[in-house]
Amino acid sequence: MGADTLEERLERLARVRLACLPTPLCDAPRLSEELGVPIWLKRDDLTGIGLGGTKVRALELILGDGLARGCDVLVTGSGPHSNWSMLAALSARRCEMASVLCFYGNRPSDETGNLRLVQGFTGATVRFSGDLARTSVDALIEEVAAELEGRSHRPLVLPRGGAVALGSVGFYLGAREIREQADRVGLQAPGVWLATGSCGTQAGVVLATATGELDRVVGVSVSRPVAECAKRVHDLATAASGLLQLPAPDLGSVDVRDGWIGPGYGISSDEGQAAAALVARTEGVLLDPCFGAKAMAALVESVRTGQEKGPVVFLVSGGAPTLFAKDIAL
């Protein structure tokens, strides 16, 4: 009997169908005319859970695996306006799984944005670390998981942003989707641009460059030093390649751009606001201020300085509820 194929290995993965796939790959003619290079928008803000987001791709595999292992409560965390946490809680609810969300900082007196949606619609239990350091969430996640195990639960424990190898496999599938759609419309060798935070998304898309399915991927850091991002992307992509028995990318092939975090993680920047306004004015598409807007600002600068020649596929990764958070300046 011969070796199994990639398609057979993918088929064996436990998966729950959550997203409306494929998401559209849309030409952006007015934005392209404004910038002078062909730009397409990969609309992962239309995945169909909550107000959309690319993280649903990861959750299909993560929750599928958790359910197969008998897990009964999801435990994860991030910042209080995290789209990851909202999508994780909504997806868990869809799978009849409870969830506990751990956030850094203190509970705000006026709950807006994702935090309001999480508590109003998912039934998730929300815990705060009492510490403004983002890393304080990590210890709280482990503490909550231990409490649940002590009460005979089987928690599905996920790090901030859900950055695990299995989740990156979901993003690899998204990268294959981009390749298929690009081929269909005759889009030759596009560069894929995206925001990079917890690094799992870029890791999955980078894996598609190692297999020759995509040519180049540019991540724009919105939270971490570039060297840390590049290593995390490489490590996650390597782990995901092992799950699928695919070649791993070289560390040197991981392209992460610096200088676009602005005032800080989770805080909008002037450049991001200008880029988001440009996309809204030309294409009627909303970018979230803390991720997509900053990545678009980097792309705009790269095009205007002649570094990026196109064609480009820009990943609209979701995060719309952040637009309604009162403590994020727009």
N, C-alpha and C positions, 0 to 999 in steps of 0.2 A: 504494500500500500504506500503511495507516494506521500510526500510532505503536504501538510495542509496549506491552503492559500490564505492570504490576508483577509479576504472576504469571509472565509470560514472562521478565522480567529475572531473577527469582529462580531460575527453572528453568535458566537458562544458567550459573549459578554452579557451579563444580566443587565437589563435596561427597562426602564419604564418610559412610556411615550408621554412626554409633557409638552414639548414645543411644537409649534406650527412650522414645519419644515418642508421644503427649503425656504429660508427667508429671502426676500427679493434682493437681487443685485441691480441697482438702479443707476442709470446714466444721470449725471449731474451737469447738464449742458450749460446752464447759466453760471454755475460755479466754475466750470471748466473754462468758459469764455473769460470770466473775470481774472482767473489766474494764469491762463495761457497754456495749460496742460490738461490732458484728458483725465477726469476724475469720476470715479464710480463710487457709490455708497452701498456698502453691504449692510442691510437694514436688520441687524440683530436686535434692534429695539422693538421688533415686531414678532418676537418669539411666542407671545400669547399668554404667558403667565404674568399676573399682575400687570404692570405697565411695561413689561418686556425687558429683555436683557440677554446678553450672550451667555451668562452664567447658567441659564437653563440647560444649555447643551451639556455642561459638566454634571448638573444635577440628575439628568436622566440616567447616567451611569452610576453615579455615587449612590443615589437612592435605590437603584436597581440592585446594586451589590449589598447595600444595607438590609434591604428587605429579604434578600436571599439568605442572609446570615441571621435573620430573626431579630434585627434591631427594632426597637419600639419607640425610641425618642431620639430626635436629632439635636445635637449640641454643637453650636458654632458661635461665631461672634465677629466683631469688627467695631466700626464707629457707629454711633446712633442713627446716622442717616445712610447707612450702607445699603446699596441696592442688593448686594449679595445676601445679606441677612433677610431682607424682605422676600426675595425670590426663594431662598432656602425654606423659609417658614411656610410660604404659600404652596410650594411644591410638596413639602412634607404633608401639609394638610390634604392635598390632592391624593396622597398615598395613604391617608388615614393614619399618619404618624404624628405624634406630638412633637413639639420643639421647645427648646430653651435657648434663648439668644443672650449672649454676653457682650456687653458694650463697655468701652473705657469711659472714664469720667463719672459724673454724678447725674442722676435722673433730672432732666430739665423740668422746670415748673410749667412750661408751655410746650406741649409735645406737638411737633409739626412734621411734615415730610414723611419719610419712610417710617419713622418711629410711630407716628399716628396710625399709619396704614397697618403696620405690623400688629399693633395691639388691638386695633379695631376689627380687623378682618381675619386674622390667623389663629387667634387664641393662644399665641405663643407666650410663654413665661419669659419675662425680660429681667435680666440681672445687670447691675452696674458695678464696675470694679472699684469706684471711688478714687481712681487714680487717672490723671490725664494722659499718662504714657500709654501709647497704643499697645505696647508689649504687655501691659497689665492684663489684657484680655486673655492672653495665653494661659496664665496661671488660673484665671477664673474658669476658663473652659475645663481645665483638668479637675478643678475643685468640684464643679457641678457634675461632671461625669462620675467622679468618685461617689458623690452623694447619691446619684441615681443607681449606681451599681449596688450601693448599700441597701437600697430599697427594692432590690431584685429586678431592676430594669436592665435592658441591654442597649446602652446608648450608642448611637452612631456619631462619633466624635470627629469634627472637622476643624482644621485651623482657620485662622482669619483668611477671608476671601476664598476659602475652599480650595486652596492651592495644593492639590495632591495629584499624583501621577494619573490616577484613573480619570480625574476631571480633565486633565490635559488631553487624554484620548478623545474626550468629547469635543474639545476645540480642534483637534486634528481632523475629526470628521467634518467640522465646519470649514476647515481649510480645503479639504477635498471638494466640498460643496462649492467654494469659491472657484476652484480650478475648473470644475464642470461647467459652471455658469459662464465663466470667462471664455472658455472654449466655444460655448454655444453662441456667444455674441461676437466672436472674433477678436477678443481682447488678448493681445499678445504680451506675455511676460510682464504682467503688472506687478508693481511693488505694493505690498500690503502694509498700511500704516494703522497703528492702534495705540491706545493708552495702555501703559503697563503699571500695575500696582502690586498685587500679590504675585504676579508673574506667571500664573498658570495658563492664562489665555495665550500669551506670546509663546510659551513653551510648546503648546499644541500646534500652533501655526508654524513655528520654526521647524518642528518635526517634519512638516510637509516639504521643507526645503531640502532636508537630508534625503528624502525619498525621490526628489526631483519633480514633485508635483507643483511646487511653487518656486519662484526664482529668488525673491528677496522679501524680507520682512523687517520693518522698522518699528520698534517700540519706543514710546515716549514716556519716560519715567514721570509719574505723578506723586511719588511718595518716597522713593529710596535712592541712595547713591547708585550711580550707574554700575560700578563694579559689583555691588551686591546684587543688583537686578540681573546682570548678565550671568552671574554664577547661578542664581536661583533658576533663571530660564533654562540654562544648560542642564542643570541637575534634574529639573522636572521633565524636560524633553528626553533626557537619557533614560530616566525611569519609565516614562511612557513608551519609549521605543522598546524597552525590554518586555513590557506587557504584550506588545504586538509583534515581537521578533523582527523589528525594523532597524535599519542603520541609525545610529545616533548622530546628531549634528556636532560639529566641532565648536568649541567655545569661541574661537575666533570668528565664527560665522554669525554670532549673536550680536545684533545691532540695536543698542539702546541709546537714545538721545537724552542729553542732560540739559538743564537750564530752564525748564518749563514748569517747575513745581510752584513757582510764584511765592506768595506769602506763606505757603505751607500746605500740607496734605489736608484735603477737605475744605480748602478755602479757595474761592474763585480768584482769578488773576485778571488784570487789565487786558493782557494779550488774549487770554482765553475768552473773555467777554466779547472782544472785538471779532474774534474768529467765529464764535457762536452766532453773533449778529449777522455776519457775512453769510453763513450757511442758511440761517433762517430767512434772510432777505432774498437770497438767490434761489433756494430750493424748497423753502417751507419746511425744513427739517430742524427739530430742536436737539441740541447737544447738551448733555448735562455739564454744569459748570466746573466740576471737579475732576473729571476724567476726559470725556470726549472733547470738550472745548479746548483743553490744554494741548491735547494731541493734535487737534486741528490747527492750533496756533503754530505749533512746530512745523507742521506740513506747509502752511502758508509761507512761513519764513524760508523754508528750504526751497520752495518753488521760486519765490521772489528773488532769492540770491543765486539762482541758477544751479543749485546742487541737485534738486529733484527735477528730472525731465519728464517723468510720467511714462506710461500710464500708471495711475494709482487707484487702488481699491482702498477706501477708508472704512474701517470697521466702526459702525455706529453701534456701540455696545450697550446702550440703555442708560438707566439712571435717571429717568425723567422725574421721579418724585423729589429728587434733590432740588428741582426748580421751585418747589413750594416750601422749602425749609427756611424759616425766618432768620436763622442765624448764619446763613450763607449769603454773602453779599452778591447781588447780581448787577 
